[in-house]
Amino acid sequence: MSSASRPEQSPLIQVEELAAALDGEPAPDVRDNEPGPTVLDVRWRLAGPPGIADYRAGHLPGAVYCDLDRDLAAPAGAGGRHPLPDPERFQTAMRRLGVRNDRPVVVYDGGDAMGAARGWWCLRYFGHPGVRVLDGGYPAWQAAGLACPTEPVTAEPGDFLAMPGGLPVLDADLAAGVARTALLLDVRAAERYRAETEPIDPVAGHIPGAVNAPIAGNLTPAGSFRPAAELRARYGALGARPDVPTGAYCGSGVAAAQTVLALTLAGLPATLYPGSWSNWITDPQRPVAIGPDPG
């Protein structure tokens, strides 16, 4: 992949580029003498089973398993089902996984780009300067016929220093304001948004004024992200523009990280509401809307 077709600072990395980096061969759009990446396997499913079983069945060479529930979230509570971990907790987890400030990180998952996007977002939020998501995830790596070892990897401890604030965040009050005055995207499935069903959280509905934009529309059938122009068109039709503050939420701040990544690829800045719906409904005074898009 040439630097003209995939800018150096893209949040995505393609299979062939990552394979070259892991083999010690610098790709055309990688800085000379840049160290090889730390690779984190963030396979995760909302309803389980834990992704560690997938990791043990095969993973990228040198990849370390990153447990989303343990390493990328605090325990569930008033902050939602996947609250942001505090800086010390996150720093400890990333050091255990071998993350260093001066070494790039690549995150991947099982192909839905949710776990990987959560890893990308958290590392960026806590100040890591060089994080990318493997486009297409583990299925894309497998499809390329590349090695998928089964032996677990124990990383050499890293030195990552967690400094929160690298990306903006929304809390409930700010999310309500964005819904009123700008664009707040609810990225859950349409039936959950409309309150026709709610299989996870105890209250159904959505934040008043939020616009539904299910995450399924961000990916191709093969599991890679759609081209930037398509993503710009998709979100532009919903009202997203560079000058319009845009927020995103889901059930617990995982799927919405994938939408923030998609909007970043489209050149449209967006802010995550980490607590998302599972935080919103902890306060019974907060209003709940049901039915179709607000128009």
N, C-alpha and C positions, 0 to 999 in steps of 0.2 A: 504494500500500500504506500503510495507516494505521498510526500508532504503536501502536494497540491490537492490531492483528493481527501486527505484526512489530516487536518491541521494538528500540529504537535500537541496543542493543549486540549484536544478533544477529550471529553470525559469517557469516550469509548475506546477500546482497543480491539483490533480484529485478531482472529486466531493466528493467522500467519505472522503477524507482528509479534504477538506474545511468544509463539513458538521460537522465533528467532532470538528473542531476548532471553528466553530460558536456556537456549543453546549457546549463549554468549556471543551471538552475532548481532551487532547493532542494526536495527532497521533504519530505513532512510530518514524517518522523521524523529529519531531519538538522538539526543545530544551525545556527542563523542564523550567517552569515558563515564557515561552515566551507569551506575551500578544496576545489576539485574533486579527485577522487582521481587518484593515479598508478595506471595500469592495466598489469598484467603478464600477458602471454600465456605460460602455462606448459604448453602442449600437449606431450605426451610419451608415448611408447609404450615399454614394456619391451624389446620385440624390434625396435624401430625401425620405419620410418626416423625420423630426427630431426624434431622438431616444427617446425623452422624452415621446412620446405617448406610446411607448413600455414599458417604465419604469412604467408608470401609470397603465398599464394593468396587471402588475405583475413583480416582481423583487426578487432578493435574500433577505433573511432576513437581515435587517440592512444596505442594500446597499444604497449608495447615488448616484444620477445621475451626471455623469461627461459629460459635453457637449464638444465634441471634437473640434468643430469650435471655441468655446469661451474659453475653459480652456486649450486646448493642442495646440493652434496655435495662432499666431498673425494675424491681419487682412491681407487679400490678398493684394499683391502688387508686387514690384520688386523682393521680396524674393520668390515668388511663390504663389500658392493658399492656402497653409497651412504652412507659415513660422514658425520657432520656436518662441515661445513667449520669451520675455526678462525675465531675472530671477525674477524681482520684480513682474511682471504680473503673472508668473507661481506660484511663492510662495504664492501670495494672493489667487489665485484660489485653490491651494491645501490646504491651511489653512481653507478656507471656506468649503472644502469638508471633513475636519477632519483629514487630513494626518499629522502624527507625524513622527519625525525622528526615534524614538525608538519603533515604532510599525509597523509590517509588513503590506504590502498592497497587496490585490488581485484585479486584474482587469478582467472584463469579458465583452463580447459583444454578438451579436446575433448568433455567431457560425462561422463567417468567419475569426476570429482572426485578423482582421485589426484594428478596434478601440482599442481592448485590447492591441495589440502589440504596437500601438502608445502610449498608456498610459504607458505601461511597459518601452518603450524606453525613453520617456520623463522623467519619474521619475528617471530612472537610469542615464540619462545624467545629470540631475540636482542634483545628489548625493544621492538619497535614496538607502540604502544598502539592502533592503529586499522587492523586488517586484516580484510577480508571476502572471501568466496568468492562468485562469481557462480553462483547456483543454476541448474543446467542447462547451464552453460558456453556455449561458442560455439554449439552447436546451438540453444539457447534464444534467443540473440540473433538468429541467422539466421531462426528460425521467426517472430520478431516482425516481420520485414521491415525491419530496421534496416540502416543503412549498414555495409558491410564493405570498407573501402578496402584496397588492395593495396600501397600505397607504404610502405616501411619507415620507422620512426620512430626518430630519434636523440634521446634524452632530454637535457635540460639536466642536468648533473651534480648529484646530490643531496648531502645532508649527513648521511645516516643514521649514527648512532653505535651500533655493535653492542655490546650488553651482555648476555652469555649469562646464562641462569638465569631467564628470564621464565616458563618452563614447566618442570615437573619432567621428569626422564628416568630410564630404567632402564638399567643395564648388565646383563651376563649374570648376575652373582650376585644382583642385586636381582630380575631377572626370574624366576630360579629360586625365590627366596623368595616372590614373589607367587603363582607357580603352586602352591606348597605350602600357603600359608596364606590366600590370598584368591582372586582371579580373574585369570587371564592368558588373553587371547584370542589365538588364532592365526587371522588373518583370511584366510589363503590358501584356495584351493579345497580341497574336502574330500578329493579324491584325493591332493593333495600332502600334506595333513595326515596322512592315513593311510599315506603312503609307498607308495601304489600306483603313483605316477609322480613323477618329479622332473626337469622339463625344463631347469632353470636351475642349481641348486646341485649340488655333487658328492656330497652326502649327503642321503638322503631321511629323512623322519620329522618329529617335532615335539618341543618341550620337554616333558618329563614333567609331567603335571598340567595342561597347557594345554587349553583348551576351544576347539573349532573354531567360528568365526563368520564365514563368508565375506562379503567386502565387498559382494557382489551384493545382499544383503538390505537394504542401507541406502538404495537408490535405487528410485524408481519406474521403470516401463518407459520413460518419457520422459526419464529421466536427472536428475530433480530429487530432492532428499532427501525421504524419507518424513516425514510429520508427526511432531512431537516425541512425541506420545502413542504412535504406532506404534513408534517407536524405543525408547521407555521400555519398552513391553511386550516387544519383541523381546529386549532385553538383560536386562530383569528376569527373563525366563524362563530365562536362562543364569546368573542369580545376581548380576547387577549391581545395586547399591543405593548411595545416597549415602554410606553408612557402610562400604562394602566397597572396599578398595583394588583398583583395576582397572588392568591393564596391557594393552597391545596390541602385537603384533609381526606381521611378515609375512616376506617374503624379504629385503628390504633397507631397510625403514623408510619406504617410499613409500605403499603401499596402507594400511598401518596408520595413517598420518596421517589418512586418510579416515575410519577407524573412530573415532579420537580426536575428530574433528570431529563425527561422528554422535552420539557419546556426549555431547559438549558440548551439542549441540542438545537432547538428551534430558534435560539437567540432571543427568547422571551423570559425575562427574569421572573422568578416565582419564589414564594416563601412557604415553608412547611409549617403546618400546625401539628406539632408532634403528638400532642394529647389526642387530637382528633375527636371523633364522635364519642368514643368511650370515656373521654374526659368531659366533654360537653354535658353529657347526661348525668354526671355526678352531682350537679346542682339542679334541683327540681325547679328552681326559679327561672332557669334558662328556657326560652321558648323552643318549641319543636314544631316543625312544619311537616305536612304530609302532602302527597299528591305529586303532580308533574312539575316540570321546570317552571320557574317563576315568569318566564317570558321577558 
